[in-house]
Each structure stands twice: as C-alpha cells, then as structure tokens.
Amino acid sequence: MLELQENIARIQSATGRLRRKLVDDATAEYFSTLDPIRKLGRGDFEAAEARAYAVLKEELLAADSIALISGETKLDDSSVAAVALGFDGIARPVRIPGPVVTAETRTIPLALAGAVGAVAGMLLLAPLLRLAFDMRDLGLLLGGPLGALLTVLVAHRLARVRFLTRVLPWLFLRPKSLRGAVRKEHEKAVRAAIEQWVDWAVLMLTVLCLDRTGRPQPQTDKDKALQRIGKLVYTLHRTPAESLPVVAHELIQEAKNAGFENLEGPPAFVGAGREEQEIMTWKPDLQSKYETFGHITEGDQVVVERPAVVLGGEIVQRGLVRKVRDRT
C-alpha cells in the first residue's frame, strides 16, 4: 500500500504540466463554443460541456499522455489500448455548473418606469408640499428623483417574480451574455470543475497503468519459446501419419532449445523396440521431483511411469514413480 501511494504521488508530481494543459485546452474549447452565441440557453451550455469533455478524453488518452502517466515503465500499443478502454468504461462525464445569472432585466422597461415615476412624483409631491409648507418648487425638485427611484425599484422587484417572468418574459427579462464580471466568475467555476475532473482522471489512469505494468508480460524468451512450441503442437495435430516423425523431431528440438530437460537421446518412435523404463532407488529428496503411486520408503526400487517436466532447472510438473514389485 505504501509503495502504491508513493507511485501515485510521484506520477501526480510528474504530470503537473500535463494537467495544466488539459485544463487550459478544455476551458478554451468550452468558451469557444459559447462565445459565438448571443442568446445562451441551457442546451448551449450542455453542448459546450460535451465539447470540453471530448477534448479532455482525446488528449488524456493519447499515447504520449499515457506514457507520461505510466512513468518509467514502457507500455506497448496493446497495453495502451487496454488502459484507454478500461478508463473509458469507468470514466464519468465532466460536470460544469452553469452561470449563476443567465438573464437580466430589460433596459427599456426600467427606463420607462423611471420616466413615469419621475412625472408621477412631481405631480404628487408638488401639490402636497404646497399645501403643507407652501413650497411647490421643492416638491417639483424632490418629486422627480424620488418617483423615479421608487418606480425603478418596484420594476426591478417585479422582474424577480417567477410568475410574471413566465407570463411576460419579453417584458421583464432578456438573456444575459457572458461578458465582464459574469464571464470571469463563470470561468473560475469552469476551471475548478475541470481541474477536479482532471485530478480524478489522472489518478484513475495511474491505477490502471500500475495494474497493467504489474501483470506478467509475455515478452521473455521462455514465453516466446512456449509460443513456438504451441504452434508446433497444432501443426503436429494436423500432420498426416507419414510426416509425423519429422514434425515430432522439430517439436522435441524446439523443446530442448527452450530449456526442457530429460530429452536426451533418440526418441522412442525412432527405435525399433519399446523404450525401457527407468528404474532407480528412491530417496527422500526425489519427493520434490516425483509423485509416488502407493507407499514407497527410502531404498525401494522404483520405476518412472511419467518423467518430470523440467524447464530451465525449474520443475514445471512432477513426474510419477511406482514401486517395483518383486516377482516370486
């Protein structure tokens, strides 16, 4: 577990530049999809989100990116494809929150409300101050600004009422473009969401690469020899009777080259008679090389019924011996 954590930390440090590039490219793709559109809707943000996700997957699953994430271990093309396929099966789409405000109050209704409020304020406040304080001019002076202020506040408040915006959307609201402070705030949210996804994706790819490199790879000489032997076995299965000795000799020679032992001397099918079975004295140290048929004690004479399969000094499969019975 500690080694896994160290590998993940090392790869996270090595992929810093890659992660920053992924975030920059995906953010640029996101806003390049939205910028040409003047009236933004929900579908536009979903399309931009999908484009950013496609760019992230394309760049992250490239061979160079996977090679960087895998570290010093080199992966062949099949391993890279397997890692990409495994990641595609567990990947979650990137989720980008939409802007906090996508609509704003229309300018003309607010301007008309201010004008009407100014006229109404002067008409109402001028006679009131004249009757109360005999100061008609002060009413005209204060009535316009106060009336405009009150009517603009009321109109702005009505624009926030959901019922009215649904019934009269053309009167109160209009789509708000991504400009100025709104775009900056939304860009921060976009970058934060993409950074979280990239950190998760790099971590998942790191685990997949470590799992892939931890598996035994069939690239050793022994594996290649076994593949050649396997091909000869299938060739032997399809060979006619008159050609069997030739193919069998090739198979035995390939097995010798691969490191299989106990294949010295001519094979039994070349000789005229039956090969004599090997007889030896049983010792306890032979237990690792042979299985016993029946009860055998040290010093007993045993005959080899099935020789042990030894490859490069390593016992692949134990042979079989049985005790020689005295004939009386």
N, C-alpha and C positions, 0 to 999 in steps of 0.2 A: 504494500500500500504506500509506503514511504517513497519507494522508487517511482511509482506511478505519479505521485504528487510532484516529485522533483522533475520528471519528464514534462508534465503539463506546465509547470512554472517556467521551465526553460523554453518551451515552444511558445508560450504566451509572450515571453520577452523577445523572442526572435521574430515574431510576426507583428510587431508593433507598426512598422511601416506599411505592411500589407493591410492591416485592419484600418488604418487611417485612409489609405487609398480607396478601400471598399466603401467607407462612409462617404467620402467626398464624391465618388462617382455615382453612388446611388442617390445622394441628395441632389446632385446636379441633374440627374435623369428625372427625378421627381418634379422639380420645378420647371424643367424644360417642357414637361408635358402640360403643366398648368398655365404657364405664362402666356401662351397664345390665346387662351380662352378668357373672354371678358366677363361673362356671366357664369360663375362657377356653381356647379351643383354637386350633389352627393356622388353621382356617377363619375364625375371628373376626378374627384379625389380618389375613388376606388381604382380608376384606371391608372392614375399616377402611382399609386401604391403598388399595383401589379407590375408596372414597368420597373420600378425600383427593385422589387423582389427578383425580377428576371435578370437584371444586371448583377445583383449580388450573387445569384447562383451561377451565372455564367463565368464570372471572374473567380469566384471562390473554388469552383470545381475544375478549374483549368489545371493542366498537368504541372505547370510551374508552381501554382499555389499549393497543390497537394504535396509536391516535392519539398517545398519550404516547410510545410507543417509537419511532414514526416521526419524532419531533422536530417541526421546523417545517414539514415537507412534509405537505400535506393529501392524504389518500387518499380516493377515492370509495368507494361501497358495494361495487362490483365488485372493486376492489383490496383492500379489507379482507377480502372473502370469499376472494379468491385467496390472500392471505397466510395466512389461517386454514387453508385447505385444504392449502397447501404445508407448513405446520407440522404438521398432523395426519398427513401422510404420513411425516414423519421423526421424529416425537416418540417418545421411549422412555418407558415407564411408570416412575413413581417407585418406587424400591425402598427399603423401610423395614425395617431389621433388627429381629427380634423381641427381646423381653426376654432378658437373659442367663439368668435363672432363672424358669421358669414353674411350678415345683412346689416344695413344701416338705414336710418330714417331718411326719407327723400328730402331734398333741399327746398323744392318749391312749396310743398305744404307747410314747412316751417316758416318760410319767408312770408307766405300769405297769412299764416296765423299771427306772425309778428306785426304785420301791417294792420290787420283787423284789430288786434289788441291795442295798438298804439292809438288808432282813431277812437276806439271804444273807451279807452282810458281817458283821453282828453274830453270826450263828450260827457263822461260820467263824473270825473273828478273836478272839472272846471265849475259846473254849477254848484256842486257840494261845497267847495271851498269858498265860493262867492256868497252862498247863503250863510255859511258858518263863520267865515272870517273876513268876508268882503275882499277876497284875494283871488279873483278869477285868473289872472295871469299865472299865478303859482300852480293852479290846477291844470292849466294847459301845459306848463313846463314839466310837471311831475306825472301827469296822466299818461302821456305818450310812452315814456320808458317803462313805467310800471305796468301798463296794459300789455305792452309788447312782451315784457318778461314773463308775465303770468300766462299769457296765451301760448308762448313757445314752450314753457314748462308743461302745460296741460297737453299740448300736441305731442310732445316727446314722450309723455307718460302714456298717452293713448296708443302710441306706436308699439309699446311693450305689452299691450293686452293681446293675448293669443287669439281671442275670439275675433277682434277687429282685424288683426293681421291676416286671419284666414278668410274673413268675409271680404275685406277691402285691401288685399295685399298691394295692389297697384297704387293705393293712396298713401300708405304709410312707409313701406319698406322697399328696398332695392338691394340686389346682391352687392356685397362689398368686395372689391378687388383686393388681391394680395399686394398691397403697397405699403411702404413706410414701416411703421411700428408693428402693424399686423403681420406683415411678411417676416420681420425679424423674429417675432415671438413664435410664429409657426415654424420657422426654420430651426429654431432651438429645439422645439418639440420633435421635429422630423429627425434631426441628427441624434437626439437622445434615443429615440425608438430604434433607429438603425444601428446605433452603437451597441445597444443591448442585444439585438439580434445577432450582430457580427460576433460579439463575445461568446454568445451561446453556440453559434455555428462553428467557430474555430475550436471550441472545447470539444464538441461532438466529433469533429473531424480528427482532432488529436487522438481521442479514444479509439476511433475506428482505425486510424493508421497504426497505433500501437498494437491493437489487436491483430491487425493484418501482418505486421512485421514479426509479431510473436509466434505466428504459426510456422511450422516447418515448411520450407520452400524446396520443391523438387529440383534443385539445381546442383546437387552434389554428384560426384562421379558414380556413387553407388546407385543413386536414383536413375541416372541416365542408363547405367548398365541393366538395371531391372526393367527399364522400358524396352531396351533392345531385346532382352530375354523374353519379355511378354509378346513382342511382335513375332519372335521365332516360334513361340508356343502356338500362336494362332496359325502361323504358316505350317507347322507340323500337323495341326488338326486338319488342314485342307490338302495335305500332300498324299498322293497315291502310294500304294504299297511298295512299288518298285523303287521309289525315291526316298523312302523313309530313312534308310541308313545315312544318306548324305545330309539330310536336314537335321537328323538327330545328332550327328557328329558336329554340325555347326552350333547346335544348341549347347552341347556339352562344352565345346571350346569357348563359347561366349560366357558360360557359367564360370569356367576356370579363370578367364580374364577378369571377371567381376570380383573374384576373390573366394568363390566357393571351394571348399576343401574336400578331401577324400574322393577325388575324381581321377586319381592317377591310374595309369594302365589302360589297356584297350577295353571298351565297353563289352558287356556280355553278349550283345546281339552280333558282335563281330566274330566271336569264337564259335567253335563247332558244338561245344557241350555247354552244360549249365554251370554257372559260376558257383564256386564253392563258398559256403557261408563262413564268415569269420568267427573263430572261436577264441575266447580269451578268458583270463582269470579275473573274477570280479573283485574290485577294490572299492572302498567307500568313496574315494574321490571321483569315481565314474558316475556317481549319482547325479551330478550336475549336467552330464552329457547324455545319459541314457535313462529312460524309464524302464522299470522292471515288470515282467509278467510273472506273477506268482511270487513266492517267498524265496529270496536269494540272500545268502550270507557271504561274508568275506571268505575268499578262497575257492568259491564254487566256480566251475567251468560254465561259461555262458556263451550262447550263440547270438550273433547280431541279426535280428529279424528285420530291423529297419535302421539304416545308418543315420547318424545325426547330421542335421543340416548346419554347416559351419560356414559363415561368411566373414572373411577378413579377421579370423580369430575369434569371432563372436558367435555364440551358439544361437541360431535363429529358432530352431526346433529340435528338441531332444529326440534321440533315436529310441529304439526298443530292443531289449535283450530278454532272453528267457533261459532258464537253467537247463543244462544238458542232462538228460536223464540217463542213468546207467541202464544198459540193456542186459538183463540177466536171464 
